[in-house]
Amino acid sequence: MPTALRFVLLTTAVLICALLSLTIGQRSDVGLANIFHLLLVDDGSLARATVVDLRLPRTLIAGLIGVNLGLAGLALQAVTRNSLASESVLGINQGAALGVALALVVPGLMVIDLNVMAILGAVVAGMITFGIAGGLGGRLDSMRLILAGVTVGAFSFAFVRFTFTLEDNLARAMLSWTSADISTSRFDQVLPLALWAAGGLAVSVAMAHSFNILALGDGASQGLGVDPRRRRFIGAMLAAVLTGASVAAAAPVMFVGLVMPHLCRGWFGPNHRVLVPAVALGGAGLVLAADVMSKLVRFPYETPLGIVCALIGAPYFLYATVRARNMA
């Protein structure tokens, strides 16, 4: 099948998921038959307010989170040459959550806003993980990388869970936030996340050729004029920033960065010049599909997005781990 046709099919699937995210809900007067009318014509109805003010920002946030986390996972797998690397496995997701938790528990530590705190937490967690594994200095050790990521992630999330034992209102807010419930998403969250996604996509496209060269190994990369340590650092920071921006908007959403690069690599091949746009689209579609499922699992009640993504990603992580061991 031609690559262009595969992109058309993937784009169509993403648009269908977006439409379903906009139409599925408790209101029976909102459906596929009138969704475009409600979006384009301001008739002052409650149905339009539901779609435009409540569901549309939620749909946009879900899609942008998918773009960011998909690209973050692709960058991490490229720079580590490890198919099991992702922002959740390497502790970056949890580090971003720790940054937000610290800002909420100790407001004096707040640097500008929660977006910056989440990004700082993700960057620090990523640097610690890569530093332990040798990725910032000498040769990167894949086993130590995973173990370091698990350790950093466990420590970070232990502190986040510690906040559940504090003052009742804060504990309830943190508990609701860590489940990645995006039902209260607002339009003022969309633009910052869109800017991060656009910047991350631009950097990923610019680094696609370097990602291809890094797959050949450090020796070959140096022979072709690419400094593997420098590219590894840039890729890790890219993943940390995109993860931090997503966590600030919707709390940790697990396994998207693991699942989508795997699926796209199997359908589009290993060339990162093709994989970057494919993973961005696929990540958006995956989180949008999870958002739809979150509305249907306990209809008319909702299941938080983070729980649905974990239920999708955890079995896939187990499958990928077993498959990687069998191929070793």
Residue pairs with C-beta under 8 A, 6 or more apart in sequence:
3 268
3 274
6 267
6 268
6 278
7 277
7 278
7 281
10 278
10 281
10 282
10 285
11 281
13 285
14 63
14 281
14 282
14 284
14 285
14 288
17 285
17 288
17 289
17 291
17 292
18 59
18 63
18 288
19 32
19 35
20 288
20 292
21 55
21 58
21 59
21 62
21 288
21 291
21 292
22 30
22 35
22 39
22 51
22 55
22 56
22 59
23 30
23 31
23 32
23 35
24 292
24 295
24 296
25 50
25 55
25 295
26 300
27 47
27 50
29 47
30 38
30 47
30 50
30 51
30 55
34 47
35 51
38 45
38 47
38 48
38 51
38 52
39 51
39 52
39 56
41 48
42 48
53 187
56 187
57 185
57 186
57 187
57 189
57 190
58 182
58 183
58 185
58 291
59 288
59 291
60 185
60 190
60 194
61 182
61 185
61 189
61 190
61 193
61 249
61 250
62 182
62 250
62 284
62 287
62 288
62 290
62 291
62 305
63 284
63 287
63 288
64 190
64 193
64 194
64 196
64 197
64 246
64 249
64 284
65 182
65 193
65 246
65 249
65 250
65 253
65 256
65 287
66 256
66 260
66 282
66 283
66 284
66 285
66 286
66 287
66 288
67 197
67 200
67 201
67 280
67 283
67 284
68 193
68 196
68 197
68 200
68 242
68 243
68 245
68 246
68 283
69 87
69 242
69 243
69 246
69 253
69 256
69 257
69 260
69 283
69 287
70 256
70 257
70 260
70 261
70 279
70 280
70 282
70 283
70 284
70 286
71 200
71 201
71 204
71 238
71 239
71 242
71 276
71 279
71 280
71 283
72 86
72 87
72 92
72 200
72 238
72 239
72 240
72 242
72 243
72 246
72 257
73 85
73 86
73 87
73 239
73 256
73 257
73 258
73 260
73 261
73 279
73 283
74 204
74 211
74 257
74 260
74 261
74 272
74 275
74 276
74 279
75 204
75 207
75 211
75 235
75 236
75 238
75 239
75 242
76 82
76 85
76 86
76 87
76 90
76 92
76 235
76 236
76 239
76 257
77 83
77 85
77 86
77 261
78 211
78 214
78 215
78 235
78 272
79 135
79 211
79 214
79 231
79 232
79 235
79 236
80 135
80 140
80 142
80 145
80 232
81 140
81 142
81 214
81 215
81 217
82 142
82 145
82 146
83 262
83 320
83 324
84 146
84 258
84 317
84 320
84 321
84 324
85 145
85 146
85 149
85 258
86 255
86 257
86 258
87 93
87 122
87 239
87 240
87 243
87 257
88 94
88 153
88 252
88 254
88 255
88 257
88 258
88 313
89 146
89 149
89 150
89 153
89 258
89 317
90 125
90 126
90 129
90 145
90 146
90 148
90 149
90 152
90 153
91 125
91 126
91 128
91 129
91 148
91 149
91 150
91 151
91 152
91 153
91 154
91 156
92 122
92 125
92 126
92 129
92 149
92 239
92 240
92 243
93 122
93 153
93 243
93 247
93 252
93 253
93 254
94 125
94 152
94 153
94 154
94 156
94 157
94 160
94 252
95 121
95 122
95 123
95 124
95 125
95 126
95 128
95 152
95 153
95 156
95 240
96 118
96 119
96 121
96 122
96 125
96 240
96 243
96 244
96 246
96 247
96 248
96 252
97 118
97 121
97 156
97 157
97 160
97 178
97 247
97 251
97 252
98 121
98 125
98 156
98 157
98 159
98 160
99 117
99 118
99 119
99 120
99 121
99 122
99 124
99 244
100 114
100 117
100 118
100 121
100 177
100 247
100 248
100 251
101 159
101 160
101 163
101 174
102 109
102 117
102 121
102 159
103 109
103 110
103 111
103 114
103 117
104 163
104 170
104 173
104 174
105 163
105 166
105 170
109 117
110 117
111 117
111 120
114 248
115 192
115 244
115 245
115 248
115 249
117 248
118 244
118 245
118 247
118 248
119 240
119 241
119 244
119 245
119 248
120 244
121 156
121 244
121 247
122 240
122 241
122 243
122 244
122 247
123 237
123 240
123 241
123 244
125 152
125 153
125 156
125 240
126 236
126 237
126 239
126 240
127 136
127 236
128 148
128 152
129 145
129 148
129 149
129 152
130 136
130 140
130 145
130 148
130 232
130 236
131 137
132 144
132 145
132 148
132 151
132 152
133 140
133 141
133 142
133 144
133 145
133 148
134 140
134 141
134 144
135 145
135 229
135 232
135 236
136 229
136 232
136 233
137 229
139 218
140 232
160 174
160 178
163 170
163 171
163 174
164 171
164 174
164 175
165 171
177 251
178 251
178 252
178 306
179 251
179 304
179 306
179 307
180 250
180 251
180 252
180 253
180 304
180 305
180 306
180 307
180 309
181 251
181 302
181 304
181 305
181 306
182 250
182 291
182 305
183 302
185 249
185 250
189 249
192 245
192 249
193 245
193 246
193 249
196 241
196 242
196 245
197 242
197 245
197 280
200 238
200 241
200 242
201 276
201 277
201 280
203 234
203 238
204 238
204 276
204 280
205 273
205 276
205 277
207 231
207 234
207 235
207 238
207 272
208 272
208 273
208 275
208 276
209 272
209 273
210 226
210 231
211 231
211 235
211 272
212 270
212 271
212 272
212 273
213 220
213 221
213 224
213 226
214 221
214 226
214 228
214 231
214 232
215 270
216 224
218 228
221 227
221 228
221 231
222 228
239 257
243 257
246 253
247 253
250 305
250 306
251 306
252 306
253 287
253 305
253 306
253 309
254 306
254 309
254 310
254 313
254 314
255 309
255 310
255 312
255 313
255 314
255 316
255 317
256 283
256 286
256 287
256 309
256 313
257 283
258 313
258 316
258 317
258 320
259 286
259 312
259 313
259 316
259 317
260 279
260 282
260 283
260 286
261 275
261 279
262 316
262 320
263 282
264 275
264 278
264 279
264 282
265 275
267 278
268 274
268 275
268 278
269 275
286 309
286 312
287 305
287 309
290 305
290 308
290 309
290 312
291 305
291 308
293 303
293 308
294 302
294 303
294 304
294 305
294 307
294 308
295 302
297 303
297 308
